[in-house]
Amino acid sequence: MFKVMIVDDEPAIREGLKTIVDWDAIGFEVAETAANGREALQKYERIRPDLMIMDIRMPGMSGLEVIEQLRQDKLRQAHVLILSGYADFEYARRALGYGVDGYLLKPVDEQEMEEELRRVYRTLEQERKVSIHRSEPVPIHEVVEQMLLSSSGKEQLKAETKLQLDWNMYQIILVELREGPGKPSEGLARSFRQLSDGWAADAKTIIFRAGSYLGILAGREATIQSLQQVREQLIALEPEGCQVYLAAGEVVEDKSLIHDSYEQAESLMAQRFWAGESGILEPEPALAAPGGEGTTPLAGEWADRLYYAVDIRSIEAVGRVLEELIAACRSAVLSEQDTKSLCSHVLSLALSRLPGSIAGSGPAVQQCLSLIPQLYALSTASQIIRLVLQHMGELLESMDGGSHESVMKQMTDFIRRHYSDNLKLEMLAEIFNYNSAYLGKMFKTYTGESFNHFLDQVRLDNAKEMLAQGMKVHKVAAQVGYANVDYFHSKFKKYTGISPSAYREQMGEG
């Protein structure tokens, strides 16, 4: 029997894990439990468990800190399965770099738990056999796993004592499988077997397990075409809807540097959220330079742009705004969670304005707002754009079937609806996808007036109506889009010949 320690700050989970699994049948016994990281380290010295099942997020000392301390001491080589929720996924990914055996999502599924335990049991049995029969050859993929994932692996590679490969070049490719948005694949072992069987005849390809990834050690440089072929092969093996992401480290000519290629691939895979439709992650200098971060996008400004794009019934404009928002998040080096939060906030702000301005859009807007929780379960930024565009398209179809008016007619109607906003020609040029100077000339040809003159005229026409109703001048100024009441006063007098207060009195006398 192999000994197990369960580490979790929730008593219900510690007791639940002890009871939902038939430990004896799999070959384990629960020797001890711990309520936090410090207690786990103290009990480790006494129990010396073969496997630790550990919560990644605990008060005081996190699971990641426990793993770090375990890996610093070469005598502490327990296998580790980590427990995490969706919100901890990126945090859990960091633990995979310490050579943990995998992770399980809460709430823990009994079948998934038993599958992982059987896999770890086979690994432990293999290690036991190796320790008993040192003279027996170890499968090459296990050698690669040990040397890349163990805390001393880098030193072993430098010593070149185990990896007997005489290739001209070496490159690590990491593969992540996801069976649905935000859901790691449960078929990693199946894909490992199928890939290993399919490439068994290739003397310069070794398939290995790398935590939650599949690893490929290749003796030739991977091209975009070859990576695409690997991806297509995996998609064919996996269930329908499976998402596959690949990241390749640099090619090295010395096997002592294989670990460097592995670390590069792992670093690239950490950027999986920004993967495009191809699912292939490539190095990008803009992300590698930490000094080049852009400013954090402001939710209100982007919400205005998205709202205006919806208001003119243009799915193309909606798509441009979404793509530019995602690009701005990436330029600002926002995390995956912060990007999702910002996109959700922008979407909520933009859509909340629609029912009041567009008759009959209420039900469609509510349907569109319901997708916001789904954004947090998506794996990549491109999936966010695709999901929002799909729902926005349905929303626009429900809003009078979309507009087929000319750009100039749309633009003048748009100004009349939003005259009180801080409208700029440059902003409208972005919305309508025109060069601002060219759009300004088109507008003057169509209306006979410049953009600013037309906007002022619309504002002042509305101001006249409000003043005629007896509203105070400073309130009218704010209502029609002039933040400075003195500026409003001068504009009004310039266009009408009298002051706003005189106009109000004149209309009141009439």
Secondary structure, 3 states (H helix, E strand, C coil): CEEEEEECCCHHHHHHHHHHCCHHHHCEEEEEEECCHHHHHHHHHHHCCCEEEEECCCCCCCHHHHHHHHHHCCCCCCEEEEEECHHHHHHHHHHHCCCCCEEEECCCCHHHHHHHHHHHHHHHHHHHHHHHCCCCCCCHHHHHHHHHHCCCHHHHHHHCCCCCCCCCCEEEEEEEEEEECCEECCCHHHHHHHHHHHCCCCCCEEEEEECCEEEEEECCCCCHHHHHHHHHHHHHHCCCCCEEEEEECCCECCHHHHHHHHHHHHHHHCCHHHCCCCCEECCCHHHHCHHHCCCCCCHHHHHHHHHHHHHCCCHHHHHHHHHHHHHHHHHCCCCHHHHHHHHHHHHHHHHHCHHHHCCCCHHHHHHHHCCHHHHCCCCCHHHHHHHHHHHHHHHHHHCCCCCCCCHHHHHHHHHHHHCCCCCCHHHHHHHHCCCHHHHHHHHHHHHCCCHHHHHHHHHHHHHHHHHHCCCCHHHHHHHCCCCCHHHHHHHHHHHHCCCHHHHHHHHHHC
